[in-house]
Amino acid sequence: MPHTYITSDHQREQVPCGLLMMLALLAMSAFVSYVDRSNLSIAASMLKDELGISAAQLGILSSAFFWTYGLAMYGAGWLADRLHVGWLMAGGFFLWSAATLTTGFLHGFAAILVARLVLGVGESVAYPCYSKILAKHFPESRRGFANSMIAMGVALGNIFGALAGGMLMARYGWRSFFIAVGVISLLWLAPWLRWMPRGPSVTRAHGLELGLGPDTRAILKRRAFWGNSAGSFCFAYFLYAAVVWLPFYLMRERHYSMGAMARIAGAVYATQALCSLFAGRYADRRAAGSGCGNVHRTLMVVGTSVGGTMLFLSTLLPTPLSLGALLVVGACLGVCMSNTWSIAQILAGPRAAGRWTGLVNTISTVAGALVSAVTGYLLGRTGHFFWPFAVTAAISCAGALCWRFAVGRVQPVAWNQTAVVRFSPVLRTGGTTVGD
């Protein structure tokens, strides 16, 4: 079988087309993960009535995913730097898909709680594995596009949940939906085992020296890590405020019907998906031309500051302009989603991408719990989204400052060259081999 290559316009790195299949599978896994983590909120009303659980118990079930997701994130990053990342991704995917499938057969609060906790453990491997795979097997000149494909999978997962999930559950029941999604998701494993990355080397530089990488203390000593973590935390606050509270805001504050809400939310997520793809390609071209990753940082500054501000302004503008502001919010989410992990991958490099991403994501996950608590409290006190979204805008602008000034220059961290192993410059993926 002849080899086919994709060559960057600015650099001579060559990426085998087999990587495109692997990237498509990673994007599909992101799609599945966001359907799986959001399906309980879609089924909440039906599940509450059928099982006879209280609102407090429903709240516990809704938040249970984040408990184990955040707590297991560092461990997942540690494993991604030490184990075969393809098999780790396969194991995590199987675990979270099986948890979704099993939920469709459960009948008690405690059993479903356990399933949601297992779901969080399984999904915790996703982003550390994404970063490890992209940092090892994609050159910097293609990494923005690769991250944008995963970000597009996330957005499409939100669209499917918002538009299709409710209609399918209304027609076939929530149990059938969970079982069908779980069974169909498990089919992903077959092509993944065929196309998952094999071999330790990278496409970016033949004969690159790789070792076990720095320990956690070395990562924590880096200013760039704390700047990255602070910026990611602020972006995550904006992300969760926009995605989690958008349906409630449209129905309660703007008084849209369920159908109108679904269409508007779907349009916002579609804008997010398209802009993530375009922003990733744009960042690749600019970064390759300038020879550094600072363009990713600039896009994060613009995306977080403009997105948070427009979310706040949507509460003040008349209805037509408010909808336009929300579309801008979707565009900014897409810009940020396709660039935030590119920065982490460039800074950490292939030796530390798993742990760096795991630590950053652990800190960012706290924003999910915080935004729910702060927004719920302010909404209860005021009855409107003015102050909740004003806080979101302030935090988003603070995040823009973190990306600009705290991260510093976006370039690979010079890790201490100890315990280094030189690998053969060979990449295997899906039966395709690239050598000198």
C-alpha positions in Angstrom: 0.0 0.0 0.0 1.6 3.3 -1.0 2.2 6.0 1.5 0.4 9.3 1.2 1.6 12.4 3.0 0.2 15.8 3.9 2.9 18.5 3.8 2.7 21.8 5.6 3.0 24.9 3.5 5.6 26.4 5.9 7.5 23.4 7.1 8.8 20.1 5.8 7.2 17.9 8.4 5.2 15.1 6.8 2.1 13.6 8.4 0.8 10.3 7.1 -2.8 10.1 6.2 -3.2 7.3 8.7 -3.1 10.0 11.3 -6.2 11.6 9.9 -8.1 8.5 10.6 -6.8 8.5 14.1 -7.7 12.1 14.5 -11.2 11.5 13.2 -11.7 8.8 15.8 -10.5 11.1 18.6 -13.0 13.7 17.4 -15.7 11.0 17.5 -14.7 10.1 21.0 -15.1 13.7 22.1 -18.5 13.8 20.5 -19.5 10.6 22.4 -18.1 11.9 25.7 -20.2 15.1 25.6 -23.3 13.2 24.7 -22.7 10.8 27.6 -22.0 13.5 30.1 -25.0 15.6 29.2 -27.7 12.9 28.7 -28.7 12.8 32.3 -29.6 16.5 32.3 -31.8 15.8 29.2 -33.5 12.8 30.9 -33.7 14.6 34.3 -37.5 15.2 34.3 -38.4 11.7 33.1 -35.9 10.0 35.4 -37.2 12.0 38.5 -40.8 11.0 37.8 -40.1 7.4 37.1 -37.7 6.7 40.1 -39.5 9.1 42.5 -36.3 10.8 43.6 -36.1 14.2 45.1 -34.7 17.4 43.5 -31.8 17.2 45.9 -31.0 13.6 44.8 -31.3 14.7 41.2 -28.8 17.4 41.8 -26.4 14.9 43.4 -26.7 12.7 40.3 -26.1 15.6 38.0 -22.9 16.6 39.8 -21.5 13.1 40.5 -19.7 13.0 37.2 -17.6 16.0 38.0 -16.5 14.5 41.4 -14.6 11.6 39.9 -13.8 13.4 36.6 -11.8 16.0 38.5 -10.3 13.8 41.1 -9.1 11.2 38.6 -7.7 13.7 36.1 -4.2 13.9 37.5 -3.9 10.1 37.7 -5.1 9.8 34.1 -2.4 12.3 33.0 0.3 10.4 35.0 -0.8 7.1 33.3 -0.8 8.8 29.8 2.9 9.7 30.2 3.8 6.2 31.3 1.6 3.7 29.6 0.7 3.0 26.0 -1.6 5.9 25.4 -3.7 4.1 22.8 -4.6 1.3 25.1 -5.3 3.8 28.0 -7.7 5.7 25.7 -9.4 2.4 24.7 -9.8 1.4 28.4 -11.2 4.7 29.4 -13.6 4.8 26.4 -14.9 1.3 27.2 -15.4 2.2 30.8 -17.5 5.3 30.2 -19.5 3.7 27.3 -20.3 0.7 29.5 -21.4 3.1 32.3 -23.8 4.8 29.9 -25.1 1.4 28.7 -25.6 0.1 32.2 -27.4 3.1 33.4 -30.3 2.2 31.0 -30.9 -1.0 33.1 -30.7 0.5 36.6 -33.6 1.3 38.8 -32.3 2.9 42.0 -30.7 6.1 43.0 -27.6 4.5 44.5 -27.0 2.3 41.4 -27.2 5.2 39.0 -25.0 7.3 41.3 -22.3 4.6 41.0 -22.7 4.6 37.2 -22.2 8.3 37.0 -19.1 8.1 39.2 -17.7 5.4 36.9 -18.5 7.6 33.9 -16.4 10.4 35.4 -13.4 8.0 35.9 -13.6 6.8 32.3 -13.9 10.2 30.8 -11.0 11.5 32.8 -8.5 9.8 30.4 -9.8 11.7 27.4 -8.0 15.1 27.4 -4.7 13.8 28.8 -4.7 11.2 26.1 -5.6 13.7 23.4 -2.8 16.0 24.5 -0.3 13.2 24.7 -1.2 11.8 21.2 -1.2 15.2 19.5 2.0 16.4 21.2 3.8 13.2 20.2 2.4 12.5 16.7 1.5 15.9 15.2 3.9 18.7 14.3 3.2 22.2 15.7 2.2 23.3 12.2 -0.8 20.9 12.3 -1.7 20.9 16.0 -4.2 23.7 15.8 -6.2 21.9 13.2 -6.0 18.7 15.2 -7.2 20.4 18.3 -10.0 22.1 16.4 -11.3 18.7 15.1 -11.6 17.5 18.7 -13.3 20.8 19.7 -15.7 20.4 16.8 -16.6 16.9 18.1 -17.4 18.5 21.5 -19.6 21.1 19.9 -21.4 18.5 17.7 -22.0 16.5 20.9 -23.7 19.5 22.5 -25.8 19.9 19.3 -26.9 16.3 19.3 -27.8 16.5 23.0 -29.7 19.7 22.6 -31.6 18.9 19.4 -31.8 15.1 19.1 -31.5 13.9 22.6 -34.8 15.3 23.9 -36.8 14.3 20.8 -35.5 10.7 20.9 -36.1 10.3 24.6 -39.6 11.7 24.3 -40.4 9.1 21.6 -38.5 6.0 22.8 -37.9 6.7 26.5 -34.7 7.6 28.4 -33.7 4.0 29.0 -33.7 3.1 25.3 -31.7 6.2 24.6 -29.0 5.4 27.2 -28.8 1.7 26.0 -28.6 2.7 22.3 -25.9 5.3 22.9 -23.9 2.9 25.0 -24.1 0.1 22.4 -23.3 2.3 19.4 -20.4 3.9 21.3 -18.7 0.6 21.9 -18.5 0.1 18.2 -15.9 2.9 18.2 -13.4 0.5 19.8 -13.0 -1.7 16.7 -11.5 1.0 14.4 -9.6 2.6 17.3 -7.7 -0.7 17.9 -6.9 -0.6 14.2 -5.7 3.0 13.9 -4.6 3.9 17.4 -0.9 5.2 17.7 1.8 2.6 17.8 5.4 3.4 18.5 7.0 6.1 20.7 8.4 8.6 18.2 7.0 11.9 16.9 6.5 13.4 13.4 7.9 16.7 14.3 11.6 15.8 14.6 13.2 12.5 13.6 15.3 11.0 16.4 13.8 13.3 19.0 15.0 12.4 22.5 12.2 11.3 24.8 12.4 10.1 28.4 10.0 9.6 31.2 9.7 13.3 31.4 9.8 15.7 34.4 8.1 14.8 37.7 5.1 16.7 39.0 7.2 19.0 41.2 9.2 20.2 38.1 5.9 21.0 36.4 4.5 22.9 39.4 7.6 25.1 39.6 7.0 26.5 36.2 5.4 29.9 35.9 4.0 29.0 32.5 2.1 26.1 34.1 0.3 28.4 36.6 -0.4 30.9 34.0 -1.9 28.2 31.8 -3.9 26.8 34.7 -5.3 30.3 35.7 -6.2 31.1 32.1 -7.8 27.6 31.6 -9.8 28.0 34.9 -11.2 31.3 33.8 -12.1 30.0 30.3 -13.7 26.9 31.9 -15.9 29.2 34.0 -17.0 31.1 30.9 -17.5 27.8 29.0 -19.7 26.2 31.8 -21.7 29.4 32.3 -22.4 29.6 28.6 -23.2 25.9 28.0 -24.8 24.7 31.2 -27.0 27.8 31.8 -27.8 28.8 28.3 -31.0 26.6 28.0 -32.3 27.9 31.4 -31.5 31.5 30.5 -33.3 31.3 27.1 -36.4 29.8 28.6 -36.7 31.7 31.9 -35.1 35.0 31.2 -36.1 35.4 27.5 -39.3 33.2 27.7 -38.6 31.0 24.7 -40.5 27.8 24.2 -38.7 24.4 24.5 -38.5 24.1 20.7 -37.2 27.7 20.2 -34.6 27.2 22.9 -33.4 24.0 21.2 -33.0 25.8 17.9 -31.2 28.7 19.3 -28.9 26.6 21.4 -28.2 24.4 18.4 -27.3 27.5 16.3 -24.9 28.6 19.1 -23.2 25.2 19.2 -23.1 25.0 15.4 -21.3 28.4 15.3 -18.9 27.0 17.9 -18.2 24.0 15.8 -17.5 25.9 12.6 -15.4 28.6 14.3 -13.3 26.0 16.1 -12.3 24.5 12.7 -11.5 27.8 11.1 -9.6 29.1 14.1 -7.5 26.0 14.3 -6.5 26.2 10.7 -5.8 30.0 11.0 -3.7 29.4 14.1 -1.6 26.8 12.3 -0.8 29.1 9.4 0.1 32.0 11.6 2.1 29.9 14.1 4.0 28.2 11.3 4.8 31.5 9.6 6.0 33.2 12.8 7.8 30.1 14.2 6.1 30.3 17.6 2.8 29.5 19.3 2.0 33.0 20.5 -0.8 33.2 18.0 -2.7 30.6 20.1 -2.3 32.9 23.1 -3.6 35.9 21.2 -6.7 34.0 20.1 -7.3 32.9 23.7 -7.1 36.5 24.8 -9.6 37.7 22.2 -11.9 34.7 22.6 -12.2 34.9 26.4 -12.5 38.6 26.7 -15.0 39.1 23.8 -17.0 36.0 24.6 -17.5 36.8 28.3 -18.4 40.4 27.5 -21.0 39.4 24.8 -22.6 36.9 27.2 -23.1 39.6 29.7 -24.4 42.1 27.1 -27.0 39.5 25.9 -28.8 40.3 29.2 -29.1 44.0 28.3 -29.7 44.0 24.6 -33.2 43.7 22.9 -34.1 40.2 21.6 -32.7 40.3 18.0 -29.4 41.8 19.2 -29.3 39.4 22.1 -29.4 36.5 19.7 -26.6 38.0 17.7 -24.5 38.4 20.9 -25.1 34.7 21.7 -23.9 33.7 18.3 -20.7 35.7 18.9 -20.4 33.8 22.2 -20.6 30.5 20.3 -17.9 31.8 17.9 -15.6 32.7 20.8 -16.1 29.3 22.4 -15.0 27.7 19.2 -11.9 29.9 18.9 -10.9 29.1 22.5 -11.7 25.4 22.3 -9.4 24.9 19.3 -6.5 26.8 20.9 -6.4 26.2 24.7 -5.0 22.7 24.5 -2.5 23.7 21.7 -0.9 26.0 24.3 -0.6 23.2 26.8 0.9 20.8 24.3 3.5 23.3 23.1 4.5 24.3 26.6 4.7 20.7 28.0 6.1 19.0 24.9 5.5 15.3 24.2 7.4 14.2 27.4 5.0 15.9 29.9 1.8 16.6 27.9 -0.2 14.0 29.7 0.5 15.1 33.3 0.5 18.8 32.4 -2.9 18.5 30.8 -4.2 16.4 33.6 -3.2 18.9 36.2 -4.6 21.9 34.2 -7.8 20.1 33.7 -8.1 19.2 37.3 -7.9 22.8 38.3 -10.3 23.8 35.4 -12.9 21.3 36.6 -13.3 23.2 39.8 -14.7 26.0 37.7 -17.6 23.7 36.8 -18.6 23.4 40.4 -18.0 27.0 41.2 -20.0 28.4 38.3 -23.0 26.3 39.3 -22.8 27.5 42.9 -22.2 31.2 42.1 -24.8 31.4 39.3 -27.4 29.5 41.3 -26.9 31.8 44.4 -27.0 35.1 42.4 -29.9 33.9 40.4 -31.8 33.0 43.5 -31.0 36.4 45.1 -31.8 38.6 42.1 -34.1 36.5 39.9 -32.2 37.6 36.8 -29.0 36.7 34.9 -27.5 40.2 35.0 -25.2 39.6 37.9 -24.4 35.9 37.2 -23.2 36.8 33.7 -21.5 40.0 34.9 -19.4 37.8 37.2 -18.7 35.6 34.2 -17.6 38.5 32.1 -15.2 39.7 34.9 -13.7 36.3 35.3 -13.3 35.9 31.5 -11.5 39.2 31.2 -9.3 38.2 34.1 -8.5 35.0 32.2 -7.5 37.1 29.1 -5.0 38.9 31.3 -3.6 35.5 32.5 -3.2 34.3 29.0 -1.5 37.5 27.9 0.8 38.2 30.9 1.1 35.1 33.1 1.7 32.4 30.5 4.7 34.2 29.0 6.1 33.3 25.6 4.5 30.1 24.2 7.4 27.8 23.5 8.5 24.4 24.8 9.7 24.3 28.3 13.3 23.3 28.6 13.0 20.3 30.9 16.0 18.9 32.8 17.6 16.3 30.5 17.8 13.3 32.8 16.7 9.8 32.3 16.5 10.4 28.6 16.0 7.5 26.1 16.7 8.0 22.4 14.0 6.3 20.3 14.2 5.2 16.7 12.6 7.8 14.4 9.7 5.5 13.4 6.0 6.2 13.7 3.5 3.5 13.3 -0.2 4.3 13.1 -2.8 2.1 11.6 -0.2 0.0 9.7 1.5 3.1 8.2 5.2 3.6 9.0 7.1 6.8 8.6 10.9 6.7 8.8 13.9 8.7 7.5 
